[in-house]
Amino acid sequence: MSDNENKEVVENGVHNYSTEESYVWPEDEKVKEKLEWFRDQKFALMMHWGPYSQIGVVESWALSDEDGDWSRTEIDWADGEEFKKQYFDLNKTFNPIRFVPKDWAKAAKEAGFKYFIFTTKHHDGFCMWDTAYTDYKITGKDCPFNTNKRADILKHLFNEMRNEGIGITAYFSKADWHCPDYWCTGYEKGDKTWRGPSYDIEKHPEKWESFEKYTHNQVKELADNYGPIDAFWFDAGWVCEKEGEDIHLGNLMDEIRKSHPGVLSVDRTVGGKYENYVTPEQCVPDEPLNIPWESCITMGTSFSFKYEDKYKSDREIITLLTNIVAKGGNLALNVGPQPDGRIPEGALKAMKNIGKWLSKYGEAIYGTRVCAPYKKEDVCFTQKAKEKKVYAIKQYPDENMEVKRDIFIPYEGKVAKVKDLYSGNEVRFENVPGGLNVHVNEVEEAAIAQVFELSL
């Protein structure tokens, strides 16, 4: 980003991301330790799921009149007020009876995901856990799923993911468009909705204080009853002090960390000491970032479930992952579950193939850090400095590209030996101007990438 000013921007529902200049390295030793854990993980499964999956529309955003021009496309709702009523009533038909959390966790493990990001509550305010602070929830009496043995979806999902050794990140929207202390009628801003509150906070501080208390109660409830949680991923960056919507998130996180030391806070797009890593959305930075970061990118075309969506291939995703890791980041790959509670078959197929690739070449991904020249001539670099190892990942983004037996690796450091991770064998190489020429005896047909371990 060229603009050094850390300004919250949302365009067509896609957020910008904070600059390096706005980043504040944590001083808390437990938080620093957890942050190094995060930087080791590299690959997350992200899921946006809620009642909106039933109609295959973008999550929450169509409720905002201000965002209706882009979020209500492909939907013939002439009456915005009627649409909003119907949307908020989707909880009354949401019944994902084919939801088997153990299957989700096994699929995530098989795919090589190391942590899990789940929408506990999006901007629409519907809670995917058994919260004590609203009836607009998956276990509410109006939701037919409330009688299911797995009704507390969040509890079952988090437990099953932990059982597979997968870390937990709780997505939580700081805005709540269902809460009457955030959106309400009869106030200065009228019935036309936008992403912010429907009243003037300065004129009604008691209403905002009530909303702040509600928000704090819910986040503490998640920390105390649904943990251990590794990170809170706070969305709706406009809810912050500089925008006049201060919920005192720092006070909340300081309190939570007294009983849950080290939990990360991701106050995305806000900057400062409670945005422990930054979150580029649907994009990859042009250059390496020298701070902790994670790109959240959809496997399909939408964060929420979309009927007949088109999913990225395993080749596209692995190319994306290696580009991101070479720049020092993590990839949070989003899959929107179906309304019946299953992961779409197209997504599962790609996940299985990604897992096969990572089971063989994952040592070049997990636990690595940036290594100059990062990416050059379709070769990505990572390193494990303590082990004196550099990994060179020769990408083949097009399946029609010829997989080579003689590969030029543009790495100019001193190299003692080179191992081909496909065969597991040491291979011949010679130093040439600008790098190494490596020679392999066997190649993987239609390889997505050739991966070499350089011992220094």
C-alpha positions, 0 to 999 in steps of 0.5 A: 500500500502506498498510503502510509496513513492507516485509514479503514477502507471497505470497497464492495465488502473487501477491506484494505490492510494496515501498513507496516508503519502502523504496526506495533510489535508486542511487548508481552512475552506470551503474546510474542511467543504466540505470534511466533507460533502463528508465523510457523503455521502458514496455512489456515482454513477459514470459514464463513457460515451462517443462515445466509448460506441458504440463499447463496448471497454475500454474508451480511452486506446486503443488509446495508442500503449503502452497500446494496448496489454491489451486494444485492446483485443477482437478487430480484428484491425491489423492496429493500425493507422486505429483503432485510426482514426476510434476511433476518428471518433466515434463522427460522429455516437454518437447519444444517442436519448433515453437519458432522464436525468430525468430518470437517476436522479430518478433512482440514487435517488431511489438507494440511491446514494448521489453524482454523478461522471461523465466523462466530458472528458476522455483521448480521449479528447471528451467533453460531454459539450458545451465547447467553446474551441474545436469542438470535443464535444457532441454539435459539428457539426460533432456529430449528437446529436448536434441538440437534445434538450438535446444536452448539456448532462452535463448541463441536467444531472447535473441539474437533479441530483441537482433537486434530491438533489444529489451532483455533482463531475466532472471527468476531464482528465488532459491528452487530446489525441485529443488536438494537443497541447498534441498529435501531429505528426512530433515531437521527439517521432514519431507517436507511442502513449503512455499516455504522450505528443508526444513531449519533453516539455523542447524543446517546452515549448510554446506548453505545455503552450498552452495546459496548458491554454487550460486545465485551460480554460476548467476547469474554464468553467465547474466551472463557467457555470455548477456549483455548483460543489462539487468536481473536480475529476482529472484523468491522474495522470502522468500529474503533476510536478514530471513527468515533465508535470506540468499544475499548477493545484494548481494555477488553483484551488486557482483561482477557489476557489475565486469564488467557495469557498470550491470546492474539488480538487481530483488530484488523485495519485499525493498526496499533498494539492490538492488531498483532498481525495484518490481514490483506483480503483477496490479495497478496502484497507486492513485496515482502512485509517485515511484520506478521501477516495473513492473506485471507483469500477465497477458494471460490468466488465468495466468502459465503457459500455460493451455488455452483461456485467455481473453485480454484484448483490445487495448482492455483492454491499451491502457487498462491501459498508458495508466493505468500510464504516466500513473502513471509505471510500465511494463507487463510483459505476460505471455504463457505460450507453448504446450508445442509452442513457439508463442505462442497465437494469441489472444495474437498477435492482440491483440499485433498490434493493440496494435502498430498502435496504438503505431506511431501513438500511441507517442510519447505512451507511450515516453520519457515521465514523469508529468505532473499531473493524471496521470489525470482524467475518463478523460484520462491525461497524460504529458509530455516535459519537455525538448521542452515537450510534454504528451500527453493520452490520452482513453480509450474503455474501452468499445467502445460509447462514442461517439468525440467531436469536441469533447473537454474536456481537464482540463489547466490549464497554458499551451498554445500549440497542440494537435495531434491525433495521429490526423490529424497536424493542428493543431486548434482549442482554447479555454481554459475553466475547468479546462482546454481544449476541443478540436475535431477535424474527423475521428475514428477510428471505434471509437477505443481512445483519442484522443491529443493533443499539447499544445505548451507 
